[in-house]
Amino acid sequence: RGEVWVIIVSGSDGWTDYRHQSDICHAFQIANGWGVPADRIIVMQKDDIALHPKNPFPGQVFNAPTPNATAEGRDVYGGCPKDYTGSEVTAQNFQAILTGDASKVAAGKRVLQSGPEDDVFVNFVAH
């Protein structure tokens, strides 16, 4: 059996689509928690909500409310990779990641390096 690779993408940006970026950070936490090493998880996100002026918890992103606000929520942003952010979140980069074509992305950017025995999970969150 091969390795497991994970590609996680938020195709949305802005405060009104907060949930999309919080979902992908949560997905990273789950995949990593299940034993997929961070070096086999590639994350694309605009990364514009953690420090957004409307965020009452600067630098933190939460995926689910706590029951009756009785417990502290879990920050899913901490530790979530920022492999591709801002203007790097493009269809062209997504395609290059999927096809493993490092020549189509900026130097040093990660792409899928899976082999024929590997499993690849893609989570694309958007409208």
C-alpha positions in Angstrom: 0.0 0.0 0.0 1.2 3.5 -0.8 1.1 6.8 0.9 -1.9 9.1 1.6 -1.7 12.6 0.1 -4.2 15.4 0.9 -5.0 18.6 -1.1 -7.3 21.0 0.7 -8.6 24.2 -1.0 -10.8 27.1 -0.1 -12.0 28.6 -3.3 -13.6 31.5 -1.5 -12.4 34.7 0.2 -13.7 37.4 2.4 -15.3 37.5 5.8 -18.8 36.5 4.5 -17.3 33.1 3.5 -15.5 32.6 6.8 -16.8 29.0 7.0 -14.9 27.9 3.9 -11.5 28.8 5.2 -12.4 27.5 8.7 -13.6 24.2 7.1 -10.3 23.7 5.3 -8.2 24.5 8.4 -10.4 22.0 10.3 -9.8 19.4 7.5 -6.1 19.9 7.8 -6.3 19.3 11.6 -8.3 16.1 11.0 -6.1 14.7 8.3 -2.9 15.5 10.3 -4.6 14.0 13.4 -5.3 10.8 11.5 -1.6 10.4 10.8 -1.1 12.1 7.4 2.2 14.0 7.8 2.0 17.7 7.1 4.5 17.3 4.3 1.9 15.3 2.4 -0.9 17.8 2.9 -1.1 20.8 0.6 -3.3 23.7 1.5 -4.6 26.6 -0.6 -6.5 29.4 1.1 -6.8 33.2 0.6 -5.8 33.5 4.3 -7.8 36.8 4.8 -10.0 36.0 7.8 -7.7 35.3 10.7 -6.6 39.0 10.8 -9.7 40.4 9.2 -10.9 43.6 11.0 -14.3 41.9 11.8 -12.6 39.0 13.5 -13.2 39.4 17.3 -10.3 36.9 17.9 -7.4 38.2 15.8 -5.1 35.4 14.6 -7.6 32.7 15.4 -10.2 30.8 13.3 -12.9 28.6 14.7 -14.8 25.9 12.9 -17.7 25.2 15.2 -19.5 27.1 18.0 -19.3 25.7 21.5 -22.6 24.6 23.2 -24.2 27.7 24.7 -20.8 29.4 24.6 -19.9 27.4 27.8 -16.6 26.1 26.6 -13.7 27.7 24.8 -13.7 27.0 21.1 -10.9 25.2 19.3 -8.7 27.4 17.1 -8.2 25.5 13.8 -6.0 28.1 12.3 -3.0 27.5 14.5 -0.7 25.1 12.7 -2.7 25.1 9.4 -0.2 25.4 6.5 -0.3 28.3 4.1 1.2 26.6 1.1 -0.7 28.8 -1.4 -2.3 32.1 -0.2 -3.8 35.3 -1.6 -3.2 35.7 -5.4 -1.5 32.2 -5.5 -4.9 30.6 -5.1 -5.7 30.1 -8.8 -7.1 27.4 -11.1 -3.7 27.2 -12.8 -1.9 26.5 -9.5 -4.5 24.0 -8.5 -4.1 22.1 -11.7 -0.3 22.2 -11.3 -0.7 20.8 -7.8 -3.0 18.0 -9.0 -0.8 17.0 -11.9 2.5 17.3 -9.9 3.9 19.9 -12.4 6.4 21.9 -10.3 7.4 23.8 -13.4 4.1 25.6 -13.4 4.3 27.0 -9.9 6.6 29.4 -8.2 10.0 28.0 -7.1 9.8 26.2 -3.8 6.0 25.7 -3.9 4.8 22.1 -3.3 2.9 20.0 -5.7 1.5 16.5 -5.5 4.3 13.9 -5.6 2.1 10.8 -5.4 2.8 7.5 -7.1 0.6 4.8 -8.6 0.0 3.0 -5.3 -0.8 6.2 -3.4 -4.2 7.5 -2.3 -5.1 11.1 -2.9 -7.9 12.9 -1.1 -9.0 16.3 -2.5 -11.2 18.6 -0.4 -12.4 21.7 -2.3 -14.6 24.0 -0.3 -16.5 26.8 -2.1 -19.9 27.6 -3.5 
